[in-house]
Amino acid sequence: MFGFNTGAMVVTMALFLFTTVSFLGGVNPLLSALPIALLLVLCLVWVVKNAQDQKHGWSWTPMDGAIGGFLVYSVARYLTSPINYDARNELILIVCCGLTYFISAKEFSTKEHRKLFLLLLMGFALFQAGFGIWQSITKSDFIFHWERPELYNGRGSGTFVCPNHLAGFLEMSLGLIVARAAIVRRESNSVERSVIIKFCIVYIAIMVAIGILTTLSRAGWASVLVGMSVLVAFGSWKWRQAAARLGIVSGVLVCMTVALWSLEPVGNYLLKSLALEGGNQPIALNDPTLGGRTMMWTGTLNIIQENPVFGTGLGSWQWMYQKHKDYRILSFPNYTHNDYLNLASDYGLIGVILMIFVFICFFKQAVRIATTAISSEDRAFAVGAVVSVISILFHSWFDFNLHIFGNALFLALILGITSAIGMNSPLPSSVSLLRRRATCVGLAAIVGLLVHLFVPTVRAYRLTDLGDTAKAELAYDEAFSLYARAASIDPKYPRPLIKTGDIYFDQAKWRVGKVKQRERVELAQKAVASYDRALMLNPYLSDIWVSKGQALELVGQNDSAKKSFLKAIEVAPVSAYAHFAIGQFYRKQGDNALALEAFAKADKYYLHNDPMFHINQWEGHKTQ
């Protein structure tokens, strides 16, 4: 038998989750490289370990079939998605979540495994909550050596970039921790030790709840209220058990309320969120658009109506939304701040149905355990899992937590461990052994798919990052070499092609006068060729259509330049930058009427006084 016990696998899985969360939630391929390497090692060890086991079998559950079906559909939809690179990153996330689910569902089946995982989780959740509280009090914007955007100043985000994502992680942790405190009566045979452990668990729960407060995530606060309400209502109504749940939940909520009014930034943020007119006017939200969310939801509904069955393809929302974007949204959103609408937009009705079936299976399993299990630890985990999942599902209506690597993996782990409770076959049989071997083969194939997808992705991302550094230092030969290597390793990655085109275009603009005309034309043509290659991979890059048009204009190909500018407006009709660029083009061509019309649209779609500020922001979008 392979000498790697399940306890070590639980620790490795927890380490995989915690490293993912610690590296800014794994928001790009480079930051998720180490966690995914850990997952791959864990998967290979698990496959070998179980392939050698001839004594024990498995039961397959309906949730296994639902998640397997979603994996298969995701692979099929990836192959037909319009933008390969973004679809690939989405598929990598889905595959990692699938592997996490199946390993935990088939391996972590005893209460000792769950107890070990909860112990590790409580320590990490306490660290994340404490880190977030410290960020809120000190107004620090640093996450180790990384610096987060200034707009989050005064809000706790832990090791995530966005505070809303810390709230998502902590609210899932809180459900499991509070349920453990409320339902498991004795943590040890020793009364004194049991009381001390119970006190520590309650303390951690309170700290986690306060950590959620300091994120200033209103959806996170509401999710805690929803989750705690579920915990009070879900379970036995025998006096002692109901009183324990009500007492623990009340204690957590009272501490949150005290902290709400004691922590000045938290109280001020709540008041700023409300329109308090006084008199008999009802209390309402100060921003009824919820930070532009309702405008994004409206545009997303239009996308869904156009592609209801299969959706627009994995990872495609950010590009398809440009045609339906409200001009009052100044940023370039990657997700719709609503995981349900994002799912329906990218995957269509089929994907939605499969995911609904996944959660139906989960709730059915969790309720069965919570109402029939003899062990209070089993019941506590099942109830906590329900609270955690309902909390994150509620929060997902207002944010995109389930598109963040760390939080999506945490949810998959909760689903898998819940599925594992009492589901392993106690006796060997030829059928269950066949299931074990089939699952091992299937997971080995999934591991191979993940390696095939991820290795070129992370290598090309790293080389492009190095190329950006060389470009910033004006070491253009080195930058060209690095970008070329990145493009050869990952031919579907548009960013190194865009960066190469940018260098050629910048160099062309520096060659002025008749003496440099030939050199200027050659460089501009190279820029156009590089932009064309990028646009073949992603034709929705509005700013690159603009750059291509400007390069064509530089060499005198005005008809082609005009077509490129118009294409930029076609894919992003409310882009102030595209309208401003074509207005400049018309002005240079002497067509003042069209120039004024274009400038008027640019002025309408851009809500700041300094248009160059907005133009500079598009540099960041070229990295998408």
N, C-alpha and C positions, 0 to 999 in steps of 0.2 A: 504493500500500500504506500502510496506517495506520502512522504512525511511532512505534510503541511496541514495542521488541524484547522477546524472551522473558526476557533477563536482568533487565530492569526489572520484568517481571511476577513473576519469582522473588523479587526484593527486596520487591515490594509484598505478595506472599503471605506472606513471612516476617514483614513488618511487621504484617500482619493477625493472624497467629498470636501474635506477641510482645505486641502491645497487648492482645489478649484475655487472655493469661496475666498480664500486668502489672496489669490492672485487676481484681485479686482473682479471676482465672479467669473473669470475665464472669458472676458469680453472679446478677445481676438485669438487667432490661432497660436500665436507665440505664447500668450499667457496660459493657454490651456494645454500646452505641449507636455509639461511634466505630469499633470493630472491624468491625461490620456495615456501616457506611457505607463503610469501606475495601473490604470484600468486594464491595459493590454496584458501586462504581466499577470495581474490577478486572473484575467480570463483564461490565459494559457495554462496557468497552474491549476485552475479549477477544472478545465477540460481534461487535462492529463489525470488529475486526481480521481475524477468521476468515471473516466473511461476505464480505469483499472479496478473500479469497485464492482464486484460481481455479486454482492450480497444484498444490496438495498435497491429498492425501486422508487419510482416517483408516481405521484398522481398529477395529471394535467387538469388545470382549472379553466373555467370559462374566461377568466381574466387573461390567462396565458394566450388563449386563442384570439382574444380581442386585441391584445398588444401585438401579437405576431401578425395579425391581419393589418394593423395600422403600419407596421414596419414594411410589410410587402407593398402596400399601397404607396407608401412614401417613396420607396425605391422606384416604383413604376412612374410616379409623378415627377420624380427627379429627372428621369431620363427624357421626359417630355417638357420640362420647364424651359422657359424662354431665355433665362440667364443662368448659365451653368454654375458660375462661381458662387453666387449667393445661394442658389439651390443646394450646392454641395455643402456649404457651411451649415445650412439648416439640417441637411441629412446627417451630417456628422453628429450634431446635437441629438437627433432622434435615435441614431444607432447607439450612442453612448448611454442614453436613457434606457433603451431596450436591453442592453447588456447588463446595466445596473439592476434593472428589474428582475431579469431571469436568474442572475446569480443569487441575489438576495432571496428570491422566491423559492429557490430550490436548495439553498444551503443554510440559511439562518432560521432554522425551524424550532429551536428550543428557547425556553425563557432565559437561559443563561446568555445566549447570543443577544437577545433583545436587551437584557439588563446591561451587558457590556457596551452595546451600542449607545444606549441611553446615557450611561455614565460618561462616555466620551463626548456625546452631544451636549450634555449639560455643561461640561467644562468649556467647550468651544463656544456655546451660546453665551455663557457668562463673559467670556473674553470679548466677543463681538458687542455685547450690550455695553460693557465697560468702556470699550474703545469708542463706541458711538457717543456715550455720555461725555467722555473726555473731549471729543471733537466739538460737541455742542457747547460745553462750558468754556473751553479755551479758544473757540472759533478757529481751530486749526484746519487747514485744508490739505494736510499731508496724510497719505496712507503709506506708511513706511517711507520709501524714497520717491514715491509717485505723488504728484500734486493733482488734486481733483479740480474741476471747474469752480471758479469763484462764486458762481450763482448758488452753490450749495453751502456757502459760508454760514456757520452757526447751526447747521443741521448735522446730526450724526449719521454717518453712512458705514461705519465700521471699515471693513476691507473692501466694500463695494464702492463703485464710483457714485452711484445714485442712491440717496437715502431711502427712496421707495423700495429699493431692492433689499436693503438691510431689513426694512420692516417686513417684507415678505419672508425672508429667512427666519427672522425672530418669531413671527406669528405662527409659523409651522412648528418651530421648536417649542413655543409656549403651550400649544395644545397637548403635545406629548408629555411635557413636564408637569403641567397642572393636573392632567388626568392621572398621572402616576401618584402625585401627592394626595389626590382626593379619593382614589379608589383602592389603592394598595394599603391595607390597614397596618401591616407590620413589615418593616424592611429587614428585620433581623430577629433571631430568637431572643436576643437580649433586649429588654425593654429600654434600657438607657441608650443603647446604640441605635435602636429603632427611632427613638425620639430625636436623637441628634441628626440622624440621616434625614428624617422628615423635616426638621427645621432647615437643614441645608437645601433641600429641594424647594421648599417654600421660598426661601431667601433668593435662590436662583430664579424662580418664577417671577418674583417681584422685580428683580433687577432686569430681567428680560422685558417685562412689561414697561418699565421706565425707559429702557433702551428704545422701545418702539415709539414712545412719546417723543423722545429727542430727535427722531428722524423727521418730525413735523410732516409725516405722511398722513393726511386725513383719511385716505382709504385704509391705511394700516390701522389707525385708531378704530375706525368703524369695523374692520375685520376682527379685531380683538373682541369688541362687544358682541358681534355675531357669533364668534367661536365660543365665547364664554356662556352665552345664552344657550347654545346647543349643548354644552357640557352640563349645564344645570338640568336641562329637559331630558337628556339622553341617559338612560340608566334606570336602575331600580328605584322605586319610590318608597322603599322601606325607610322608616324614620331615620335610622342611624346613617344609612348610606346616602340618603338625600341630604341630610344635614351636613355631612362631611363635604359633599360637593358644593353645596350652597355656601358653606363657611369659607372654603378655600377660594372659590370664585369671588365672593364678596370681599375677602381680604385683598386679593390682587387688584380688584377694581377700585377699592377705597385708596389703596396706595397709589394707583395711577391718578386718581382724582386729586389727591394731596399734591403729588408731583406736578400735576398740570398747573396748579395755581401757585406752586412754590418756585418752579423754574420759569423765570421771567420770559425767556425767548419762546417757550412753549405756549404760555398764556397769551402773549402778544400775537403770536401767529394765529391762534384760534380766533381772537377778536378781529384781526385783519381779514380773516376768511369770511366774516359775516358782515352783512350790511345792516347796521344797527341805526335805524332812522329815528327811533324813539316814538313816543306817542302810542297809537294803536296799530302801527304798522307791524306786520309779522316779520320775524327774523328770517332772513334769506341769505343765500350765498352772495358774497361780494362780486364774484366772477361766475355768472351762470354758465359760461362755456367750459368751466372746470379746467382752466389753463389751455383752452383750445381743443380739448378732448371731444366735445360734442361736434365741433366742426370736422374733425377727422373722422368721427363715426359716420357722419352724414355722407362724406365722400366715399367711405368704405362700403356703405350700403349700395351706392351706385355701382361700385366695382362688382359686388356680389350679384346684383341684378343682371349684369352683363355676362357673368360667367358662373351660373348657379351650381352646376353639377360637379365639375372637376376643378373649379377655381382657376386662378391665373398661373399657378405654379409655385413651388417652394421658394421662399425668400423673395418673392416678386412684389410684395405690397408696396415697398418704398418707391418703386419705379412706376408702377401702375397708378399710384395715388397722385402723381404729378398732374395728370390730366383732370383730376377731380379736386385738386387742392384749393382750399379757401385762401385767398391772397393775404388774409390777416394772420395766417400762420407764417411767421418769419423764418423759422428753422426748417431744416431738412429732416423730417422725422423718419427713423428707420422702421418703426412699428406704430400701430394705430392706437396704442394705449388702451387696448381692449383685446385680450387674448382670444376671446370668442369670435369677434369680428375678423381678427387677423387669421384665425384658423379657417373660417368660412371663405375668406377672400383667397387665401393661398391654396387650400385643399378642396374647397367646394363642399357640396352636400354629402358626398361619400365620406370625406374625411371627418366631417362633423358627426355623422352617424356612428362611425367606428369609435370615435373618442367618447361619445355618449355611452356606448356599450361598455367601454372600459370602466367608466365611473359607476355605471349601474352594477357591474360585477363586483367592483370594489365595495360599494356600500352594502350590497347583499352579503358579502363575506364578512365585513366588519360588524354588521348588525347581528349576524349569526353568532359570531364569537362573543360579542358583548352580552348577548342574552342567554347563551347556553354554556359557555366555558366555565369549568370548575375553578380554574386558577384565577385569582384576582389580578395577577400580573398580565395574563392574557387579556382579560377584560379591560384592564387599564390601557394597554397598548392599543386595542381595537377602538376604544372610545376616544383616546387621544388622537389616533389616526384620523377618525371621522372629524374631530374638531379641527385638526391641522388642515385637512383637505378642504373642508368647507370654508375655513378662513382664507386660504390662498385662492380658492375659486371665487369667493366674493371679491377679494382684492383684484383679481384678474379682470374684472369688469372695468377697472379704472386704470390699470397699468399693464405692463408686459413682462411681469415677473417670470412667466414660464418660457420666455425667450432668452432668459439669462441662464447661462450654463449651470452655475452653482445651484440655483433654486430649482431648475427643472430636474436636475439629478437628485436633489433632496426629495422632491415629490416622488420620483420613480422609486427611490429607496423605501419610502414609506409604503407605497403600494406593494412593493415586493415583499417586505417583511410581513405586512398584514396578510398577504396571500399565503405566506409560508406557515402561518400558525395552524398547526394540526392537520396540514394537508399532505405531508410526506407519507408514503405507503409504509406501514409498519413491517410488512413481511415481503420477502422477495417473490417475484413472479416473472414468468417469461414476458408477459405484456409490459409490466412496469420497467423491467430491465431494458426492453426494446425502446421504451419511451426515453429512458435515460440516455441510451446510445444515440437515438435520433436527435435529442436535444443537444448533446455534445457536438454532434456533427453540424447541426444548425448553428450553434454558437461559434464554432470554429470558422464556419463560412462568414458569419457576421464580423468576426474579428479580422478575417482577411479583407473584407470589404472596407472596414474602418482603416486598416493600414493603407490600403490602396487609395482611399480618399484623403487621408490626413497627412501622410508623409510628404507628398509634393506640395500640399497646401502650406504647411508650416515652413518648409524649406524656402519656398518662393517668397513667403511673407517676410521671413528673416532677411533674405538677400535684398529685397526691396527696401526694407528698413535701413540696411547698411548703405544702399544706394542713395537713399534720402540724406543720410548723414554726409556722404561724400559730395553730393550735390550742394548741400548747404555750405560745405567748405570749399566750393568751387573746384573740386577735384573731378572734373567732368569725365576724363578718360576712365577713371575708376568707377564712376557712377554708371557710365554706359556699359561697362563690363558686367557689373553686378545686376543691372536691369536685364541685360541680355541673358544672363544665366538664369535669372528668375523666370523670364518668359519661356525659356527652353524647358525648364523643369515643370512649370505649370502653364501650358499654352492657353488655358482658359481664363487666366488671371489678367484683367485689363490694366491694373494699376502700374506695373513696370512699363507697359507700352505708353501709357499716358505720361508718365514721368519722363520717358525718353523723348517723347514729342515736345514736352514743355522745354527741355534743354535746347533742342534744335530750334524751337520757335524763339526762345529768348536770345540765342546766339544770332539768329537771323535779324532780329530787331536791332541788334547792336551794330550790324553792318550797314552803315548809312552812306549815301552818296553814290555817284555813278561808278566810282572805282570799285566799290564793293558789291555792285549789283549782281554779278554772276554768283558770287559766293552766297549772297543773301538769298537768291532764288533757290539754289541747291539746298541750303539749310531749311528753308521754308517747305520745300517739297518733301524733304525727309520728315519734317514735323507732320505734314499732312498724311504721309504714308503710315507713320506710327499711330496717329489718331484714327485713321481708317481701320487699322487692325483692332484697336480697342473698341471702336464702335461696332465692328462685326460681332464682338463678344457681348456687348451691351449697347444696343441702339438707343437706350433711354437716357444716356448721359448728355443732358442738355448743355451743360457748361463746356463739354468737349466739342459738341457741334459748333458752339460759339468760337472756341479756340481754332478749330479747323477753318471756319469761315474767315477769321482774322488772318490766318496764315495764307489762305488763298487770295485774300484781298491784297496782302503784302506783295504777292508775285503778279498781281494784275489780272487774276482770273475772277473777275467781278461777278459773272453770271453764276459760277459755281459757288462763290462766296455767299451770294444772296440765298441760294438754295440751302446752304448749310445753316445760315441764320434762321431761315424760315422753319427748317427742321427742328432747330432748338426750341422755337416757340410752339411747334406742333406737339412735341413730347412734354413740354412744360408751359402751358398757356399763360400762367400767372407769374412767370419768372421775370422779375424786374430787370435782372441782369441781361437776359436775352433780348428784351425789348430795348434796353438802353444800348446794347451792342449794335442792333440793326438800325437804331436811330442814328448812331454815329456813322454807320455805313451810308445810309441815305443822305446824310448831311454832306459827307465827302463827295458823293455823286451829284450833289447839287439839287436833290429832290427834297426841298424844304418842307413841302406839305406832308410827305410820308414821314420825314424825320420828326416833325412836330407831333404827328399822331403817335409815333412809337415812343417818343419821350413822355407824352401824356400818359400812355399806358404804364411806362416804367414808373412814373411819379405816382400813379394810382396804386400800383401793386407794391410799392416800396414805402414803408411808413416811417422811415427815419429821414433826418435832414441831410445827412451826408451820404450820397449814393456810393462813394468809393468805399465806405465802410462795408456796405452790403456786398460789393463786388469782391472785396478781399475775403469775405467769408466763404466764397465758393472754392477757394483753394483747399479748404478742408474736405469738401465734397468729392474732390478728385481721388481721395483715398478710399472711397467706398468701393 
